[in-house]
């Protein structure tokens, strides 16, 4: 799965993760370091399973919980209409 930002959404890395800005509405979302890692991996072409495995390895998270977290993040990004896939 390749996750792409919707046109009009930009990103900026911060000291505490990544910010997504919807330039049309002015709304922004702060992704914490774990969410930012997942977002970057999905944007680079990783599947949700691959991103979850990387999350579990890097942050010492249970693999099953990591997959649930990745799935939830993707759903939130889609619901907010920030990404396309």
N, C-alpha and C positions, 0 to 999 in steps of 0.2 A: 504494500500500500504506500503510495506516495501522497503525502499531505501537502497541499499548496495553499498559500495565503490567498484569500480572495483579493481581487484588485481593489485598491484603496485601503489595504491594511498593511501597516509597516511594523517593523520590529526594532527594538533597541536593547542591547545588552546592558544590564545594570550590575551593581555590586551584589545584588541579591537575585539574580536570575535574568529574566527577559520580560520586556514590556511589549504587548501587542497594542497598536493604536488603530482604531477604526477612524480614518480620516474624514469620513462622511458624517459620522455622528459625534465625533470627538470623544467617544468612550474608549477607555483603555483597560487592559487586563494585565495584572502582574502575575507572571509565572515564576513560582519559586524554583530553586535550583534543580529539584528533581523533575518538575514539569518542563522546565526549559530543556533539560537533557532529553527527555522523551520527545518533545516537540522537534528538536534538532534532528534526532534520529529518524523520526517519521518523515520529516521534510527531505531528508537525504535518501529516502527510499526504503527504509527498514519496514518490515511488517510490524503489526502490533505485538506479535509474539517475540520478535527479535528485540524490539524496544523494551519489552518487559524483562527479557533476559538480561539486557544491558543494565537496566535499572536495578534489578535484583543483585547483580554482581557489584555495581559501583556503590550502591547505597546500603548493601547488606539487608535487603528486604526479602521476605518470603516470595518465591516466584509466583505462586498463585495470587497473592495479594498484589504483586506488581502488575500482573495482567489485568486484574480488576481496576487498578488505578489508571493504567494506560487506556483501557476501554472507556472509563469515566471521563478522562481528560479529552479524548477524541469526541465524545458525545457533547461535552460542554462547548468545545470549540465549534462544532457543527451547529449546535443550537444557537450560539451567539452569532452565527453566520460569518465567522472569521476565516474559515478554511473551506476548500473544496478538496475532493479526493478523486 
